[in-house]
Amino acid sequence: MSEEPIAVTLAEIARLAGVGRAAVSNWRRRHADFPSPVGGTDASPQFSLREVEAWLRENRKAQSPVGTRHRLWLRYEALGDRDRMGRLIAELGARVRDASSGPRTVHRPVEPPVLEAEERALLDETVELARGEGGEQIFQFLLSRWLGTHIRQITTTPGPLAALMAEIARQVRPGRVTTVLDPACGTGTLLLAAAERWSRGGLLRLLGQDHDSVLADIACSRLALRADVAEIDVRASDTLRADLHSGGTADVILCNPPTNERDWGHAELATDARWLFGLPPRTESELAWVQHVIAALAEDGVAVVLLPPAVAARRAGRRIRAALLRAGAVRMVVALPPGAAPPYGIGLHLWVLRRSSQPGAEASVLLVDAGDCRATAPSSGPGQGVDWEAVRGRVLDAIRGEAPTGSVEVPLMDLLGEDTDLTPARHVPSGAAASAINLRQAWTRFDRGLRSAQDLGADLRRLTVVPGTAASFVSVAELEGAEALTIATGQSPPEAFLRRGDRPGDGVPVLTVADLRSPRQPRFWLTPEDVEKLEADRSVTVTSSNDVIVVGLSAEFDAWVDVAGPVVLGPQIHRVRPDLERLDPWFLAACLRAPSNARQAGTHATSASRVDVRRLQVLRLPLEEQRRYGEAHRRLVEFERAIADVREEGTALRRTLVELLATGRLA
């Protein structure tokens, strides 16, 4: 590999160090020896990778040395354009596949791209590296980094959900499967899950189509590298407007179609033969996909389609839902827990569809509510809060007719009402979720939280009260004047930059006083790029690790050490940043949050009583003594959280018992 200089952005430095981008910005401000930019702009500076690596090592902030693969990715990222990078990765997959091709037939959706000299050189070096480290491994590494970089532009189906959809199809349609289709295949995750289920014997055909030619090309390369099947045929075009796999020959269809589209071809496709159940309204693009999928199925085929929950209940689609039910096309609807797939904040639905030639052949529809199958352990990222084993068990037991908790067979006549609502939660018996297993799990969680609180309480109980001494205090204003700490007051970020809805893993939350008044997560968030820009303009106040956050309103007054930074602070919330060589942050937070401290520093000039942060008092102690006090305060905070967990689990347990009592299910 060439050793030409490589420039990295703040976001790339954050990935190398395993921290958030705002933390790197804080390093630039706090450390005078942080490398100077070698390019870029004021809003998006670039730094020498070699200098950054050296600085990270010297300051013990590097997780691991940047290896050959990471350096390779930085060169791909330097190409800049999403499609340019994606085409090159797809071409890499095609070359690696050609080097070890078998008897399979692969129809690539696009012609090999015409590469520039820089791209050809990079691709040749990548192929050379792949010979030593494994072609599939290098391809998968680059693909993962590319998808992570463009996570807001590309929606992928999580692996556990793809496996579940394939397993549902296999249970509903046992027997031989020769053709699997995904008409909105994206990067091919669902087709790959199908290959894992039905590829034994090597006779399986995988058909895919996507309007994004880059994604279709990547899907083709990915499948050719990992799927041992007879044929791979991926096409690039708009499926609804130009179906290139028509003919009704698919044994199984797995699909995660685009949603909430308005320009899907409502007017130009008004007389299309696929609308056997009625022309979908312009606002019901999802029902257009449902009918397309049914039209593409073989006579005994089955489809599993991921849809938003509103499709099951929106009034605009009631007529088409009723027609689907009368034709026996809807076999099953499964409600998934939030976090199963993007958008992670809502519980999506799986529709299991069949192409029935006998209207009314199905006398009932199986509805499964798995919305309560959440993982009890803390999640490590989007999609990780789902108990997939519980979801899989509930769904497959329902298909086998074992009538598990959370499922019910609903007669068609009960569904064909005024609303024709297929939402499982509206039909599953209310007491079904409160099973004996759930009750035991609730008691287990309650007991675990209670033991944790007792252990922490026993630790704190060893602290004893000493006789009163002549304690000496210093105000926060005096500490600020002595440069032992700095104070910054939160402010409202510009409205144009605020984001709502599901916050991605690198999104920076905006903490407001309104958020403190409810147990919900902060309503707003900012992208790391916007935080960087606004912080440079001094338009936002951003915290970092070891900052102390102080709420300035008496009713919500509190102080705590920020251990989950960065966080953007709203009005009436202050950031107190201590000099760690002179003040311990946990000790400082312990002093500031004392109720007596807040009373003496409170102002009552208006109806909304506030606390003057600079009037708060801090005990004078040597740094070593501060750290001992700070450690005690840290244990106290853990004790508070344990008590809160016990209260939360106790409330959930009470609700479960009330539900069981109300339905006569307690002995």
N, C-alpha and C positions, 0 to 999 in steps of 0.2 A: 504494500500500500504506500502511496506517496505521503510525504510528510509536510505538505503545504499547510500554512497556518489555517486554523479553523476558528471561526468566530462563533460565539454563543450568546444567546439572549439571557435576560434575567429569568425567564421561564425555564430555559434549559439548565441554568445554574441551579435553580430550585429543584429540578428533577435529579440532578447529579447529587445534591446534598440531602435529598429526601425531606425538603421543607416546603412551605408555601412561598409564593413569589413575594408577598409582602415582607416575609422574614429576610429575604435577600436584600430588599430595599432598606430594611433596618440595618443590616450589616454595612451597607454602603455609607449610611449616615454615621454609624457609631465607630467604624474602624477607618482611621485615616489611611491605613496601608492597603485598603481594598483596591484591586486593580482598576486602572483608569480605562474608560471606553476606548476602543480602537476603531469604532465605526458606528453606523446606525444613526439615530436621531436622539434628541433630548427625551422624547417620549418613549422611544424604544432603542436604547443603547445596545451595542454589541461589545463583547469582551474577548480577549485572547483566551482560548481554552487552556493553553499551556500555563498562562499566568494564573488563571482561576484555579486550576488543579493544584498548583503550588501553594496558593493562598489557603485553599480548603485544607490541605494537609498540614500546613503550619499552624492553623487555628483549630485543628481537630474537628472539623465540620464535614469532612468527606466521608460518605458511607463506604465507598470502595473506589479503587482506581477505575478510570474510564477505559474499558477494554476495546478491542478491535471492533466489535459489533456496534458499540455506542459511537465510536468515531465514524464508523460507516454511516450510521443513521444521521449524524450531524451533517454529513455531506448530502444525503438525500433531502434533509430538511432545508438545506441551503438552496435547493431548487425553487422553493417558495410556493409554487402553484400546486393546489391540491390534485388536480387532474394530471399534471405533469409527473408528480411523484407516484400517483396511483398507476399510471400507465407503465412506468418503469418497473414497478414492483410486479405487475401482472406479466410483463415481458420476462422478468427474471424467472417467475414460476413456469412460463412456457419453455424457456431454455433448459431449466432443470428437469422438467418433464421429458423433453425431447432426448436428453442425455441418457435417460433410463426408461424409455418408452416400452410398453408392453403391447399386448394384442388389442388393447382397448381402442375405440373410435372416439375421437374428441373433435367436436365442431366448435371452433373458437368464434365468439360473437363478432369480432372485429378483425380487420387485417392488422398484421404486425405494424406498430407505429414506426414512422420515420424519425430516427433519433438524431439529435444534434451531436457534435463531436464530444462535448462535455458529458452528455448522457451515455454515449457509447463507451467512453473510457470508464465511467463509473460502473456501468453494467458489466463490462469485462472484468473489472477488479472484483465485483461482487460474485460473479460466477467462479472466479479463481478461488476466492475465499470459501465459497460453498463446496468446492471439491474437497477441502480439508476439514470443514466443520459440519458438513451435511447440508444439502440443498434445501430440504424441507425445513430444517431448523432456521436457516438464515431467512428464508422466505417468510416463515411464521413470525420471526422476530420483527422484520421490517413491516409486515402487515399490522401487527399489534401496535407498533409505535405510530404508524400512519393513522389507524383508526382512533387511537388515543388523542392524537393531535387534532383530528377533525371530528371530535365526538359530538359537537353541536350540529354538524352538517349531515352526519351519517348515523342512521338508527339501525342497530343490529339486534338480533334476537338472542338473548342470553342462552348459553349452552344447556343449562338444566331445563329451561322451558322448551327448547327444541327437542330434547330427548323425551320429555313428557308428551309432546304433541305426536311424535312418531309412535310412542308406546300406546297412546290412545287409539290411533289409527289401526295398529296391529291387533289390539284387543277387539275393536268393533268389527274389523274385517280380517278374520284369520284366514290363513291359506296363502297361496302363492301370489307374490306381487312382482310384476315385471316392469311397470312404468310408474315413476313418481314425478310429479310436476310441482314446481313452485312458480307461479306467474308473476311474483314480485320478489325475486330471489335475493336481491341485495348482494351480500358477499358470500351467499351460499350456505349459511349455517343450517338451515332446515333441510336442505338436500344432503348435507353431510350427515346429519342425524338419521336421515332415511337410509343412507348407504350403510351405516352401522347396524341398522335393524334388518335389512333385507338383501345385503350384497352376497350372501353365501351362495356359491355356485357361479358367481360372476356373470349372471344373466340379466342383471338389473339395468334399466335405462333411466338416467337422470335428465329431466328436462327443466330448463330454467329460462326466465325472461325478466328483464328489468329495463326501465326507461333510461337509466344511467349507464352509458356504455362502459365507463371505467369500472363501476361495480360489477357489471356483468363479466367483464374480462377477468377481473380478480377472482370472481366466483368460479369461472371456468378453470383457471390455473390452480386454485385451491382444491377443487374437487379432483382434478386430474392427478394431483400429487398425493391425495389422501384416500380417495375412494376407489376400491377395487371392484369396478363395475364394467359392464359390457360397452356402454355408450354414455357419453356426456355431451349434451346438446344445449348450449346456453345461447340465447338470442338477446339482442339489444334493440328494444323499441318500446313504445307505449303500449302496454298490454291491452287496455280497454279499447284503444283506437285501432291497433294493428296487432291482432293476436296471431303470433307466428307458430303456435302449437295447437291450432284448432283441430277438432275432429272427435272429441269425446272419447279419448282412449286411455286416460290416466286411471290407473287402479287406485292410486292414493294421491291426494293433493294436500300439501302442507303450505300454509301461506300466512304471512304477516303483512297485509297490504297497507299502503299509505292511507291515512285517515284525514277527515275534515277538509277534503278537497272540494273546491267549487268548479274549477275548470277541468272536469274529467271527461267532457264530451257529451253533456246532457242533450244539447240541441242536435248535434251532428249524428248522434247515435239513437235518435228517437225511434227509429223503425228497426232497430237491430233485433235479429232473431233470438238473441240470448235472453230478452226480457220476457220469459215465459210467465213470470209472476207479476208483471206490471212494470211500466217505465219508472225507474227510480227518480224521485224528486231531485232537483239540483243540489239540495243540501244533504242528500243521502248517498254519497259516493260509496259508502261501505256496503250498502245493499246492492249497488251495481257490481261490486267485487264478489259478493255472495252469489249472485246469479251467474256471473261469469264462471266462477268455480264450479257450480253445479253443471253448467253446460259443458265444461271440459272433462267431466267425470265419465268413466265407462259405466255401463248399466249397473254393475254391482260395486261401483267404486265408492270410496268414502273420503271426505275432506275434513281437515281440522284447521279452522281459521281463527286468528287472533283479532278481536274487535274491541273497540271501546264499549263501556257498559251502557252508554246512552243509546246504542243501536237497538238494544233489547226493549226500549221503552218509549223512544221518541214518537210523538203522535204522527209526524209526517210519514213514518214508515209503517204505520199500523196495517194498512191494506196489504202491503207486500208480505209482512210477517204472517198475516192470516192466510194468504195464499200459499206460502211456504209450508205452514202447518197442515193445511188441508191436503197438500200433495204428499205429505209424509217426508218432506225434504229435511226437516230439522229433527235429528235424532237425540241431541243432547246439548245442554248449555252448562258450562262450568264457570263459576265466579272465582277468580284467582285473588290472592291477597295483594294489597298494595306492595310494590317493590319487585313484582315478578318480571316486569319488562318496562321499558320507557313508554309513556311517562310514568315514573316510579311513584308518583303521589296518588295514583288511583288504582283501583282493582279492576283489571281488564277481564274480558270474558273469552272463553274458547267456545266456538260453535262447531259442533260435529254435524256434518251435512251428508246426505246421500242423494243419489239420483234415482228416485223411485218411479217406476213406470205405472204403478197402480195408485191413483190418488186415494188418500185416506188409508194407505196400507199400515201406517203407524197409528196405533190407537192412543198412544201417550208419548210424552216427551220426558226424558230423564233430566232433572235439574239437580245440580250439585253446587253447594255453597262451601267453598274452601277458603273463604275470606279470612277466617280466624286462624289459619295455619301459619302462624308467625313464629320465627325462631326466638327462643328465650334469651340466647346469648347476644351481647351487643354486636351490631352489624359493623362490618369494616368498610362498607361502601354501598353504593346503590345496588339494589337487588340482592343484598346479602341478608336481609331480614326475613327471608321466607324459609319456612320449614318444608323443603322440597320433599322429604320422605313422607311427611304427613299429607301433603297435597297428593302425591302419587298414590299413597295407600287409600285415601278417601275416594279418589276418582276411580281407580281400578276396582276397588271393592264394589262401588256403585254399578260399574259396568257388568261385573260378574253377578249382580243381583243379590249381593249380601246385605243390602239395605243398611249401610253404615250411617253413623251420625252425619247430618248435614246433607242428605240427599233425599229425593222424593220423585216418584213417577207421577206426573200430572196428566190426567186425561185431556185429550184435545178439546173437548167441550168446555172444560174449565178454563182453558187458555183463550178460547175464541170469544172473548167478551168485548166490552167497549174499548179497552185499551190494548188487548193482546200483548200484555207485558210478559216478556220472557226472563225477567230478572230473577235469578234463583232465590235471592233473599226474601222476595215477596211471597214465595210459595213453600219454602222449606219450613216445617213446623218450628215455632219459636223456641221450644224447649230442646230441640235436637242438638244445639251447640253446647248445651250444658250436660255433657256426658260424664259417666263415672271416671273416665280417663282424664278429662279436663279438670274434674274436681280434685283428683289426686295430684295432678300437676300444679294446680293452684295452691294446694296445701304445701307441696314441696317447695315452691318458690317463696311462700310466706315463711316457712320454717328456716329456709336458707337465709333470707333477709334478717329474720329475727336473731339467728345465731351470729351473723356478722355484726349487727348492732350491739349485741351483748358482749362480743369479744372486744370491740372498740371501746365500749363503755367501761369494761374492766380495766383496759389500758389507761383510760383517762382517769379512772377512779384513784389510781395511785398518786395523782397530783394532789398535793396538800396545800393548805392555806398557810402562809407565813405571817408572823406578826407585822403590823403596820410599820412602815419605814418612811422616812422622808424622801419620797420619790421626786425625781426632777423631770419636768416635761419641757418639750420644745414644740412650737407650733409648726404647722406645715409651711406657713409663710416664711418662717425663719429658716427652715430647711431648704426652701426654694432659694432664698437669698444666699445661702451658703453653698449653693449648687450641689446639694446632696440629692436633690430630685428635681424633676421638671413637671409642670402641669400643663395639660392641653384639654380644652373643653370640646366636647362633641358638637357636630353641626349637621344640618340636613344636607345630604348629598343632592346634587342637581336632579330634578325629577326625570330628565331625559335618560339618565344612566341607571335608574333603579329597575331591577328585574323582579318579577313575581313568579310564583309557582315553584316547581321542583328545583332545588339548588344542586348543581353538579358538585362533584367531589372537590374541585378547585375553586368553587364559588365562595366569595367572602361575604358572610352575613352582615346585615346592618342591624345593630341592636338599638331599639328605641324604648322609651319608658312604657309605651303601650304593650310591648312584648313582655315586659316584666310583670305586667298585671294579669297575665294568663299563662298557662303551662305550655302553650304552643311554641314551636320554633319561630325565630324571627321571620316576619312576613316578606321582607325584601332582601335582596342580595345584589352584589356587584361582581362583574368579571374581574379577574386579576389584572387584565390590561387596563380596564377603566380605573381600578384602584391606583395603579401605578401613575396614570395620567393625572387623576384628581389629587393624589398626594403631592405630586410635583407642583401642582397649582395651589397647594394649601387649601383645597376645597373640602377635604375630608380629614378626619382624625382616625388613625389606624393604630391598633394595638399590636404588640408582639409579646413573645414569651417573657414572663417575669414582670410585666406591667401590672399595676394595681388599678382596677376599674372602680370608680366611686360614683354612686347615684346621688345626685344633688337635691332630690325632692324628699322632704321629711317622711311622707307616707310610704315611699318605696326605698328609703335610705338603706344602703348596704355597701360593702366594699369587699372585693375578692381579688385573688391573684388570677390573671388570665393565663390559663394553661392550654387553651384551645385556639390561640390566636393564629392568624390575624382576624380582628373583628373591627368593623367600621362603627364608630360610636355616634349616636344621635344626640340632639340637644338635651341638656340637663344631665348628661353623663360625662364624667371626667376621666382622663387618663393620667395617672400619676406614675412616672417612670423613675425608679430609684437608681442611684449610683450603687451598683452591686458591691463596690469596694467599701462602701460606708453604711449601707442600709440593706437589711434582709427583707425581701418583698413579703414573705409570709408574716414576719413580725410586724411590718408596716401595716399590712391589711388587718391584722388582729387589733392593733391600736386604733386604726381609723374607724372600724365598724362598731366599736363599743357604743351602746345606747346612750350612756352618759355623755360621751363625746359629742354625739349628734345633738343632744339637747342644748349643750352649752354653745355649740356653734350654729344653732338654728337661727334663722331670721323670721320675724313674724310681721313684716311690714305690709304684706298683702295676704289675701285669703289663702293663697297657695304657699304654705310654709316651705322654706328651702333651707339647705345646709350650706354654709360658706365653707368650702373645702379648705381654704387657707387658714381658717380659725381652728380646725381640728388639731388635737394635741397628740404628740407622740412621746412615749417614754424614752428617756435618755438611758441607753445601755451600750456597753461595748459590743462590737460586731459579733464576737463569739457567743455572748449571752443572748444577743438578738436571735442568732440561729437556733439556740435551744428553745427559746420562746416560739420562734417560727415553726419549728418541728412540732411542738405541742399544738399549735394552731392548725397545722396541716392535718393532724390526726382528728382534731375537732371537726374540721370540714368533712372528713370522711365519715365521721359519726353522724353528722347532720344528713348526709346523703343516704346513709344506711337507714336512718329513721324515716326519711322521705320514701325510700323504696318499700319499707314495711307498710307504711300508710297506703301507698299505691296498690301493693299486692293485697292488703287487707280489704281495700275498697272493691277490687276485682273479685275477691273471694266472696265478699258479701253479696255482690250482684249475682254471682253464680248460684249461691245458695238460695237467694230469693227466687231466681228463675226456676230452680228445681222444686222449691216449695209450691210456687204458684201453679206448676203443672203436675203436681202430685207425684213427683218422681223421687221423693226421699222416704226411706223406710223409717 
